[in-house]
Amino acid sequence: MRALLISIFGMCMLATAAAADETAPANLANACAGCHGTDGKSPGQIPMIAGMAAADLAAELRQFKNDQKAATVMNRIAKGYTEAEIDAIANYFGGM
């Protein structure tokens, strides 16, 4: 009985870890909400990124990442993303 409970607990832990995929586009995009607003719809002076063409957003993120475009914090934030993550974020917001 104890072995069965341990097995069930282990499967639940694996299922929880799989559900919390930090590389899922929506999870990656959460970091953007602090400045660009919920769902990329900025309420203020910061640019709205929801609905922006995915190719344009990806290009800008890469410019920030490679220090080809200056910004207050975007250069540091973009450096934390892989090329695949940049594409995922751009496609996520581009699809809105």
C-alpha positions in Angstrom: 0.0 0.0 0.0 2.8 2.4 0.9 4.6 1.7 -2.4 1.4 2.4 -4.3 1.0 5.8 -2.5 4.6 6.7 -3.2 4.1 5.8 -6.9 0.9 7.9 -7.1 2.6 10.8 -5.4 5.5 10.6 -7.9 3.2 10.6 -10.9 1.4 13.6 -9.5 4.7 15.5 -9.1 5.7 14.7 -12.7 2.4 15.8 -14.0 2.7 19.1 -12.1 6.2 19.7 -13.4 5.1 19.0 -17.0 2.1 21.4 -16.6 4.4 24.2 -15.4 6.4 24.5 -18.6 8.4 27.7 -18.2 9.2 27.7 -21.9 5.6 27.9 -23.0 5.0 31.1 -24.9 2.3 32.4 -22.5 4.7 31.8 -19.6 7.6 33.5 -21.3 5.3 36.5 -22.1 4.4 37.0 -18.5 7.7 38.9 -18.0 6.4 41.5 -20.6 3.2 42.3 -18.6 5.0 44.4 -16.0 5.8 47.1 -18.5 3.8 46.4 -21.6 0.5 45.6 -19.8 -1.6 42.5 -19.5 -1.7 40.7 -22.9 0.8 43.2 -24.3 -1.7 46.1 -24.2 0.2 48.9 -22.6 -1.9 51.4 -20.7 0.7 54.2 -20.9 3.7 55.5 -22.8 5.4 52.1 -23.2 4.7 50.6 -26.6 1.9 48.1 -27.1 3.2 44.8 -28.4 -0.1 42.9 -28.8 -0.9 42.4 -32.5 2.6 43.6 -33.6 3.9 41.6 -36.5 5.8 38.7 -35.2 8.8 39.3 -37.5 9.0 42.9 -36.4 8.8 42.1 -32.7 11.4 39.3 -33.1 13.7 41.7 -35.0 13.4 44.3 -32.2 14.0 41.8 -29.5 17.2 40.6 -31.3 18.3 44.2 -31.7 17.9 44.7 -28.0 19.7 41.4 -27.2 22.6 42.4 -29.4 22.8 46.0 -28.2 22.0 47.3 -31.6 19.0 49.3 -30.2 19.2 51.2 -26.9 16.6 51.0 -24.2 16.3 51.4 -20.5 15.9 47.8 -19.5 15.0 45.9 -22.7 18.7 45.1 -23.6 19.1 43.3 -20.3 15.8 41.5 -20.5 16.3 40.3 -24.1 19.7 38.9 -23.3 18.0 36.3 -21.1 16.1 34.8 -24.0 17.3 32.2 -26.5 16.6 32.6 -30.2 13.7 30.1 -29.9 12.2 31.9 -27.0 12.3 35.2 -28.8 10.5 33.6 -31.7 7.9 32.1 -29.3 7.3 35.4 -27.6 7.0 37.2 -31.0 4.5 34.7 -32.3 2.5 34.8 -29.1 2.0 38.6 -29.2 1.8 38.6 -33.0 -1.2 36.3 -32.8 -3.2 38.6 -30.6 
